[in-house]
Amino acid sequence: MNALTTNPKLHDCRDAFTAALERLGAENERIVAVCNDSVGSSKLVGFKAKWPERLVNVGIAEQNMVGVGAGLANGGLLPFVCAASCFLTGRSLEQIKADIAYSNANVKLIGISSGMAYGELGPTHHSIEDFAWTRVLPNLPVIAPCDSIETAAATEWAASYEGPVFLRLSRVGVPDLLPSGHKFELGKANLLRDGDSVTLIANGTLTHRMMKAAELLASRGIEARVLNMATVRPIDVEAVVAAARDTGAIVTAEEHSVYGGLGSAIAEVVVAEAPVPMKILGVPGIFAPTGSAEFLLDEFGMAPAAIAEAAIALIARKASRA
């Protein structure tokens, strides 16, 4: 993978999602969209213009929205249920559990503006618990693409997958990291950069920050492996175990609480299969304050330089155990 440019073009993954949805909708009349008065923020304007009869706007009624999605799926349609992730998961967890996961309904749940993308609106709009809430549910793959290319690929995969899916998207612009034509594979991490000193693992908006951290480490003679772990459930056990055994130290970063998310999922594998020092970076078990997503990520130690320093400290811990 080439080093990131100084000023890479940034992409809104919501645009990639809806572009893919419109392509799929043209091919499959069973595809419908359901939203909670979020046609604009879910970027469904184009879909609505093409097929107004295939978009159901339930208003601000997320629990009903999930139930409507389940009913449409039971009627043979293929619903993509779109809403801000904080409201989709927080308000509708019981319906997601009973109507979607337990019933194994063929519904695609699209959590938009996840993490701290709504930073200026404060803690009520942060979605830093959604990995924890969704990854414990059986039958529900949990996916957080790292860029627009993976978002489109994951959307296409979700449409072909028979069963429920939770796709977590941000509204924060990110550079593309994966090659054009990338095919999404559930439960498989992408090796973005190889190294043998430490492994950096992230998904979503944090992946490109991990790549920048790896470049900073390389400038100091430290070669870091970087894994894009888009699938939180099922986690790529093979890639995690290989990383632990090959590099002996793992740093994770996520736009989520340090409890119950990507880092926790990886730690569950590490402690059982290949114990090594780990550092889990994320929101430290508090309600994140008001502020831009960029500011908050930096504030919680997830600027590239801070990630690099966390990796260096972990490498020192590894050395002390040798």
N, C-alpha and C positions, 0 to 999 in steps of 0.2 A: 504494500500500500504506500502510495506517495505521501510525503509529508504534507501537512495542511498548509495551504497558502496563507499569507498574512491577512488578506481580506477575502475569504471565500464567500461565494454567493450563498445566502441563507434562504431556506425553503420552509414554508409553513406546511407541516404534515397534513393538516386538514385539507389543503388544496389537493394533495396527492390522493388522499382518501376519496374525496368526492369525484375527482376525475376518474379514478378507477371504478367507483360505484356507477357513474354514468356510462362508462364503457360496458360494464357488466349488465346494467339495466337495459341497454340496447340489445343485448344478446339474450336476455332472460326476462320475460315478462312477469315471472313470479317474484322478482325482486321488488320490494317496497321499502320505503323509509318511514320511520316513526320518530317523532321528536316532541319535545316539551316546550313549545313556543320558542324554539331555538333555530329556526330556519336559517337565519343569518349567521349566527355564531357557529352552527354546525356546517356552514358552507353548502347548504342544500338548495340554494336559490336556483341553480342550474337544473338540478334534478326536478324541482317543482315546476319549472318552466316547461320542461319536456314532457313530464307525466304528472300533472296535477292530481289526477285520480289515484296515483300510486304513492302519495305522501299523506300521512295521517299526522296532524298536529293536535295533540291532546291538550295543549295548554300546560300550565304549571301544575302538573299532576303526575309526578314521576312514577308513583306506585301503579297507577292506572296504565301509564305508558308501557311499563314492563308487562303487565297483564294483557294489554292489547297486542303486544308483540307475540306473546305466547299463543294467544288465540289465533292470530294470523298464521303462525307457523302450524298450528293444529289444523288449520283450514287449507294447508298445502302451499302457502306462500313462503317467501324467503325474506323475513324482515330484518332490516338493519336499524336498530334502536339507538338513537343518537341524543346525547345530552351531556352537559358539563359533568365530568366524572364525579365531582363532589356530591352532586345531587342524584345522579344515576345510581351510584353505589350506596351513599349514605341514607338516602330516603327510601330506597327500594330494595334493601338487602334481603328482607324476608321474601319479597316476590322473586328476586333473583334466585334465592335458595330453593323455594318451593316450586315456582312456576317454570323456571328455566333450568337450573342445574338438576334438581331432583327429578323433574319430568323429562330431562334430556331433550328439551325443546330446541329445535333448529333455529335459534335466534342469535343474531350477532349484536352484541352489546358494544357500542362505541362510546367510550368515555373520552370526551374532548376536554381541552384546556386543563389537563391533569397537572399534578404536582403543584407548583406555586405560580403557574402561568397567570392566574388572576391575582397576582401579588398585591396590587394596589387596593383590592377589595377586601383584603384582610383574611383572618383565620376561618371565617365561615365559608369562604370560597376556595381555600386551599384544599387540595385533594392529596393528602400525604398519608392516608390510611388505606387507600383502595387496593393496593397489592395485598395487604394483610387480610382484608375482608374477603377478597375474591379468591385468593390462592388456596384457601382452606376448603373450598367447595368442590366436591367430586364432580367429574364430568366437564369442568369448565377450564379450558386452556386460557392462560393469562399471558398477554403479549404486549410488549412496549417497543415498537420499532425505533431504530436509531436515526433514521433519515427519511426523506421523501421516497427514495427508491424502495426501501424496505417496507414503508407504509403501503405503497401500491401493491407490492408483492404479497404482503400479509392480507390485504383486503381481498385480493384474488383468491388466495388460499382459503380464506374464511368462507367465501361464497361456495367453494367446492367441497368444504368439509361438512359432513353430516353430523350436526350437533351444535351445542352452544359454544360461543367464543366471547371472551372479553378482550377488546382491542383498546389499549390506552394510548391516547394521542395528546400531544401538547399543541399550544398555539405559538410557542416561542420558536423563532426561526433557527434552523440548524443547517450546517453544511452537509452535503451528501458525502458519505464515506464508502458506500458499497458500489460495486460496478453496475453500470447499466445492464439491464436484463437479469439482475439477480432474482433467484427463485427462493421464496421463503420455504423453510423446512421446519416444522414444529419440533421444538425440543432440541434444536441444534444451534450451538453458538458459532459465531463467525470469528475466525482468527484474523484480526486486523493488522497485527504486528507481532513478530516473534521475539522472544528474549528468554534469558535463563536466570535473571537475577530476582525478579518479582513479577507477579501477574496482576494486572489492573483489569477489573471486570465492571462493566456498567451496561446500561441500556437507556433508551430514550434520549433525553437532552444531555445526559451526562457523558455519553459515549465520546463525543468530539472533545470534551474536556479531558477525558482520559488519554486520548491521542495526543493532545497538546502536552499533557504531563509527561507522557512517554518521550516526547521530543526533548523536553527539558532534562529529563533523566539521561537521555542519550548524549546530550551536550556535556554531561559530567561523567561519561564513560559507563553508565549503567543501562543495560539493555532490558527493557520491560516487555513482557508479553501483554498484549491488549486483546481482550475478548469482548465482543458485543453479545451480551446474553439477553436477546430480545424476549425469549420465552422464559417467564418466571415459573410457570407450571405448564408442562413438566420441565424441570430443570435439566440441563445437559450434564448428567452425572459424569460421563466419560471425560468431557472437557475439563470439568472442575478437578477431578482426581488427577488427570494428567498435569494440569497446571500446578497443583499442590506438590506432586512428586518431582516435576521438572524444575520448578523455580523455588519451592520451599517457603513462599510467602505470598499472601493474597490481599490486595486492597480492593474493596468494592465501594462504589459511589452510586447514589440514587436520589432522585427528587421525591423523597418519601421519608417517613419516619425510619429511624434505625431499627425499630422493632417491627418484625413481621414481614419485611419486604424482601428485596433481592438479596441483600447481605445475609439475612436470616436463612433464606432458602439455600444459599451456598454454604453457610456455616453448618447447616444440618448434614450436608454431604461431607464436608471436611472432617467434622468431628467423628463421623462414623467410619470413613474410608481412608483418610490420609491427613491426620492432624498436623497442622502447620500454623505459625502465627498469622493472624488476620487482623485487619482494621476495617471496620464498617463505617463509611462516611454517609451521612444523611442528616435529617433533622433530628436533633438529640432528645427525642421524647418530650417535646414541648409543643404548644400551639405557636406555630411560626407567626411572627408579627407582620404588620403591613409593610410592603415595600416591593419593588420590582423583583421579578424572578431572578434576574442577574445579580442584583444586590444580595438577595437572600441566599442564593447558592454560595456566593463568595463569603457571606457572613458566617455560614455554617461549615466553612473549611473545604469548599469544593471548587475554589479557583484552581486552575492548572498548577500554579506554583505550590499551593497548599497540598494538593494531591501528591505532587512530587516529593514534598517534604515528609508527608506521611509514609510514603513508600521507602524513603531513605531510613526513617526511624524504624520501620518494620524490618528492613534488611539488617539493621544493627541488632535488633532482637533475635533475628534468625542466627546471626553470627555468634551471639552470646550463648546460644543453645547448642552450638556445634561441639 
